[in-house]
């Protein structure tokens, strides 16, 4: 696959996750590109990182492993996507949360992008520092059930102004730049 062409049929796409929120993000990005719904195969690809990744490198590695796993688990897919949410912390700032998206094709081409970042309230940060996944800390703090499958922390903390699929949608599109950018002209 050399390009994603909105005038051609979409390629088979596999996502290295069964998360409903991540699936909706990929579906929304592809629907925006193609102008109609595009089927996405979800797979239970392992991330190879802890359930709650810490830092850029660990989170990005998790997304890469999920994209690789998606291609392995879905042999008909031309494109594999991995999305991994992580956290990081530095003195004097809140606990940050963000996600990395990695896209891979079967020819070795790779794209990656990072979502927007936001700080989480101390009550959530304390749960994460104590060993909880951010989604579990979110549920425990606000009395929710699997909020990560729907609005996610961003949806709860922005009172619904954004949700997790929307937060990831832009990063999915940006991870596809290697297949979207115009061909370079030879000089």
C-alpha positions as CSV (number, residue, x, y, z in Angstrom):
1,X,0.0,0.0,0.0
2,X,1.5,3.3,-1.1
3,X,-1.3,5.8,-0.4
4,X,-4.7,6.1,1.2
5,X,-6.8,7.3,-1.6
6,X,-10.3,8.6,-0.7
7,X,-11.5,7.9,-4.2
8,X,-10.5,4.2,-4.0
9,X,-11.9,1.5,-1.8
10,X,-10.4,1.6,1.7
11,X,-7.8,-1.0,2.7
12,X,-8.5,-3.6,5.3
13,X,-7.6,-2.1,8.6
14,X,-6.9,-3.9,11.9
15,X,-6.7,-2.3,15.3
16,X,-4.5,-3.8,18.0
17,X,-7.2,-3.5,20.7
18,X,-10.8,-4.4,21.4
19,X,-11.5,-1.1,23.2
20,X,-14.8,0.4,22.0
21,X,-13.4,3.9,22.4
22,X,-10.3,3.2,20.4
23,X,-12.3,1.4,17.7
24,X,-14.7,4.5,17.5
25,X,-11.6,6.8,17.1
26,X,-10.2,4.8,14.2
27,X,-13.7,4.5,12.6
28,X,-14.2,8.2,12.9
29,X,-10.8,9.0,11.4
30,X,-11.4,6.7,8.4
31,X,-14.9,7.9,7.9
32,X,-13.6,11.4,7.7
33,X,-11.0,10.3,5.1
34,X,-13.3,8.2,3.0
35,X,-16.6,10.0,3.5
36,X,-18.4,6.9,4.6
37,X,-18.2,4.3,7.4
38,X,-15.2,2.0,7.1
39,X,-15.0,-1.4,8.9
40,X,-12.2,-1.9,11.3
41,X,-11.2,-5.3,12.6
42,X,-10.4,-5.3,16.3
43,X,-7.8,-7.7,17.7
44,X,-6.7,-8.5,21.2
45,X,-3.1,-7.6,20.5
46,X,-0.7,-7.4,23.4
47,X,1.0,-4.2,24.2
48,X,4.1,-5.7,25.8
49,X,4.0,-2.9,28.4
50,X,2.4,-2.6,31.8
51,X,-1.4,-2.0,31.9
52,X,-0.6,1.6,32.8
53,X,2.4,2.7,30.8
54,X,4.6,5.5,32.3
55,X,6.4,7.9,30.0
56,X,6.7,8.6,26.3
57,X,8.9,5.6,25.4
58,X,6.9,3.0,27.2
59,X,3.6,4.3,25.8
60,X,4.9,4.6,22.3
61,X,6.4,1.1,22.5
62,X,3.0,-0.2,23.6
63,X,1.3,1.4,20.6
64,X,3.9,-0.1,18.2
65,X,3.5,-3.6,19.6
66,X,-0.3,-3.3,19.3
67,X,0.1,-2.3,15.6
68,X,2.4,-5.2,15.0
69,X,0.1,-7.5,16.8
70,X,-2.9,-6.3,14.8
71,X,-1.2,-7.2,11.5
72,X,-0.2,-10.6,12.9
73,X,-3.7,-11.4,14.2
74,X,-5.5,-10.1,11.1
75,X,-3.7,-11.5,8.1
76,X,-6.0,-9.8,5.6
77,X,-5.3,-6.4,6.9
78,X,-3.1,-4.0,4.9
79,X,-2.7,-1.6,7.7
80,X,-2.4,-2.1,11.5
81,X,-3.0,0.5,14.1
82,X,-2.0,0.6,17.8
83,X,-3.2,3.1,20.3
84,X,-1.7,3.2,23.8
85,X,-2.6,5.6,26.6
86,X,0.0,6.5,29.1
87,X,0.9,8.9,31.9
88,X,4.0,10.9,32.8
89,X,4.9,13.2,35.7
90,X,7.5,15.8,36.4
91,X,8.1,17.9,39.5
92,X,5.8,20.9,39.9
93,X,3.3,19.7,37.3
94,X,0.2,17.4,37.5
95,X,0.2,13.9,36.3
96,X,-0.2,14.1,32.5
97,X,-2.1,11.7,30.4
98,X,-1.9,11.2,26.6
99,X,-1.8,8.5,24.0
100,X,0.4,7.4,21.2
101,X,-0.9,6.0,17.9
102,X,1.3,3.9,15.6
103,X,0.3,2.8,12.1
104,X,2.2,0.1,10.2
105,X,1.7,-1.5,6.8
106,X,3.0,-4.8,5.5
107,X,5.9,-3.1,3.6
108,X,7.4,-1.7,6.8
109,X,6.2,1.9,6.4
110,X,5.4,3.4,9.8
111,X,3.6,6.5,11.0
112,X,3.1,7.7,14.6
113,X,1.4,10.6,16.4
114,X,0.7,11.7,19.9
115,X,-2.7,12.9,21.2
116,X,-3.2,16.1,23.1
117,X,-2.1,16.0,26.7
118,X,-3.9,17.1,29.8
119,X,-3.3,17.0,33.6
120,X,-5.5,14.9,35.8
121,X,-6.8,15.9,39.3
122,X,-4.7,14.8,42.3
123,X,-7.3,12.3,43.4
124,X,-6.9,10.4,40.1
125,X,-3.1,10.9,40.1
126,X,-2.9,9.4,43.6
127,X,-4.7,6.2,42.4
128,X,-2.4,5.9,39.4
129,X,0.7,6.3,41.6
130,X,-0.7,3.6,43.9
131,X,-0.8,1.2,41.0
132,X,-4.2,1.6,39.4
133,X,-4.8,2.1,35.7
134,X,-6.1,5.6,35.0
135,X,-9.5,4.2,33.9
136,X,-9.8,2.2,37.2
137,X,-8.9,5.3,39.2
138,X,-11.4,7.3,37.3
139,X,-14.2,4.8,38.0
140,X,-13.3,4.6,41.7
141,X,-13.1,8.3,42.2
142,X,-16.3,9.2,40.4
143,X,-18.4,6.1,41.0
144,X,-18.4,5.1,37.3
145,X,-18.2,1.7,35.5
146,X,-15.7,1.3,32.7
147,X,-15.7,5.0,31.7
148,X,-12.6,4.3,29.6
149,X,-14.8,2.4,27.1
150,X,-16.9,5.6,26.6
151,X,-16.0,9.1,27.5
152,X,-12.7,8.3,29.2
153,X,-11.0,10.6,31.6
154,X,-11.1,13.4,29.1
155,X,-14.9,13.1,28.8
156,X,-15.5,13.0,32.5
157,X,-13.0,15.8,33.3
158,X,-14.3,18.2,30.5
159,X,-18.0,17.5,31.4
160,X,-18.4,15.9,28.0
161,X,-16.9,18.7,25.9
162,X,-14.5,16.1,24.5
163,X,-14.5,12.3,24.7
164,X,-11.8,9.6,24.4
165,X,-12.6,8.7,20.8
166,X,-12.4,12.4,19.8
167,X,-9.1,12.9,21.7
168,X,-7.6,10.0,19.7
169,X,-9.2,10.7,16.3
170,X,-6.8,13.5,15.4
171,X,-3.8,11.5,16.4
172,X,-5.0,8.6,14.2
173,X,-5.2,10.9,11.2
174,X,-1.8,12.3,12.0
175,X,-0.3,8.8,12.3
176,X,-1.6,8.2,8.7
177,X,0.5,11.1,7.2
178,X,3.0,8.7,5.5
179,X,0.0,7.3,3.4
180,X,-1.8,10.7,3.0
181,X,1.0,13.1,2.1
182,X,1.3,14.1,-1.5
183,X,4.1,12.4,-3.4
184,X,7.3,14.3,-3.4
185,X,8.3,15.8,-6.8
186,X,11.6,14.7,-8.2
187,X,14.0,17.6,-8.8
